[in-house]
Amino acid sequence: MKALTLYTNPMSRGRIARWMLEETGVRYETVVLEYGPKGMATDEYGRINPMRKVPAIVHGDEVVTEAAAICLYLADAFPAAGLAPEPSERGQYYRWVLFAAGPLEQAITNATMGWHVPDDPQKRGMLGYGSFDRAVDALDGMLQRRRFVCGDAFTAADVYVGAQVDWGLQFKTLPARESFAAYAGRLRERPAYVKAKAVDEALAAGSAHGGAS
């Protein structure tokens, strides 16, 4: 088996990648990087991720960055875990992962930053999500109809979309809608979610007390 290493920080989107790794059930090593010149900003890490941010994974000779890409890659790299639909059934799988990584995250970021979106329809169209409410309503509408992104089966799409919902409710960057709460509740019961969260919470606690870097 090719070596698999996760580069992360417990206070980052690296939590998404760890959750996904735990869902696959494969063995992996972890490298925890601190923010700043002694960690993510080093030239050494910059050769892995020129953006100098986490997460990143190195799987043999393959380097993958961006949490959404990591989720999709791992689902394909470890098909025995059953985390990707059949290729002919991946329409919703790709649709909602890329929606969460693009329009939804952009809408949430802009709203959280307090950036005003002009009322001009042409300028709103340039954003790709129209309005925060429109993006949130689209996600809500999907989750009202399904247990998981692809229907009744949990997939890698639920790791990425689910992380957006989980964090959005926790940090109040998403409204507390019934479909979001029910979906997050189902995800929080998964053993891989519980294990990954416990690992990162322990790392975060250690870092706060000088026990990790």
N, C-alpha and C positions, 0 to 999 in steps of 0.2 A: 504494500500500500504506500502511495506517495505521502510524504510528510505534509502535514497541514498545520499552519500556524495562523492564529488570530492576533492581529495588532489592534489594541483597543485601549479604552479608558473607561472606568465604570460610570463616569458622569458624561456619557456621550451616546451617540447612535450606535456605538459598539455593542450596546445591549441588544440591539436587533440582531446583529450577526451572531452573538452568543446564543440567543434563543434559537435561531435557525440551526446552528450547529448542534445544539442539544436535541432538537427535533430529529436530526439525521441519525443520531446515536453513534456517530463516528468519533474516534479519538483525535484530539487536536492539542496543540500546545498554545499557550497564551503568552503574549508579550504585552505588558501594560506600559503605556507611554504617558508621561506627564505632558501637560501643555507647556509650550514655551521652548526656549533655546536648548534645553537639555533633553528634550523628548521628541515631540512631533516635528519641531522646526530644524532638527539636525539634517545635515546633508545625507547621512546614512539612511534615515527614514525617507528623505525626499526621493531617494532612488526607488523606493517601493511605491510611494504615493507622492507625486510632485505637488499635490495640493496641501501636503503636510497636515493631514487631518486623519482621523480614524472614523470608521473601521477600515481595515484592509485585511485580506487573507492572502496567504501564499500557499498554493497547493502544488507541490512539485515545482515545475517551472512556470506555473500560471499565477499571475498576480491579478487579483480582482479588488476593485475599490467600489464605493457607493453601496449603501446598505441594500437598496432594491436589487442591484445587480448581483450582490453576494447571495441574496435569498434565491434568486432564479438560478444562478450558477450551481449552488449546492444541491438544489432539487434535481438538477440534471446530472450532476457528478455522482450522486448517490441515489440512483433510482429505486433501490430496494426499500428505501424509507417511504416510498409512496407519496411524496409531497408535491408531485406535479401531475396534472391530468394527462390523459393521452394527447398526443400532438393534435389530433383532430378536434379536441374538446378544450382548447386553450384560449378561446376568444375572450371569455370573461376573466380568466386568469391574468392574461396580459393587460387587458383593458383596465382593471381596477388597481393593479400594481402601479402602472404608469400614471393613472389618474392621481393616486395618492402621492407619488413622487413628484408629479408636475403641478397640475392645477390646484389640488387640495393644499399641498404644502406651501405653494406660492400665496394662496389666499390666506392661509393661517399666518404665515410670516408677515405679510403686509398688514393684516389686521392687528397682530400683536405689536408690531412696530409703530402702529398709529399712522401709517402712511395713507394719506387721503387718495382715493381713486376718483378722478374727475367723472362727472355725470355724462360727459360727452360719449355717446355710444361707440364712436369710432375708437376713442382711446381705451374704453373698456374692452373692446374687442381685441386690442393689441395685447392685453394682459393674458389672454388664454383661459381665463376662468370667469370673466364677466363681473361677478361680485362674490363676496364671501358667502352670502346667503344662498346663492345659486349652487356653489360648490358643496356647501354643507347639506343642502336639500337633496342633491344628487346622491351623496353618500347615504343619507338617511333613507331615501327611497329604496336603494338597493338592499340595505340591511333590514328593512321592514319585511322584505319578501323572502329572505334566505337566512339559514342558520350560519352559513359561512359564505365566503366570496363566491365559490363555485357551486354552491348548493348545500347538500348535506355533508359533503366531505371536506375536512380540513386540508388545506394545501399551503405551500409556501406563500401564496398570496395573503393568507391570513396572518402570517408573521409580520409582513410589512404593513399591510392595511391595519391590522390589529394593533401594532405598535403606535400608529398615528392616533387611533381612537383611544387607546389606553392612556397615552401621554396627554392627549387633548383633554380628556376628562380630568386627569390628575392635576394638570396645570391650568385648567379652565380656559384653554384656547379653543375648545369646541363647546358648544352648548350642551347641557345635560339632557339629551333626548333619550326617550325610552329605548329606541333601537340600539343606540350606542352603549347604553348601560348593560343591556341584555347581552350584546355581542361581547363586550369586554368581560363580562362575568363568565361566559363560556370559555374564553381564552385563558383567563386566570386560573382555571381549574386544571389546565393541562400540566402534566408532570414536568415536561421540558421547560415550560414557562416558569414554574415554581423553582426548579433547580437553577436555571440561568439567573433568575432574579436573586436567589440566595447567594450565588457566587459573586455577583456584581455588588450586592449590598455589603458583603463581607470585605470586598476589595475597597469599596468606597469608605467604609469605616476605618480600615487599616490606613488608607491614604490620609484621612483626616487626622489620624494620630501619629503620622509619620512612619507608618509601617509598610507603605507601598509607594512606588514611584511610577 
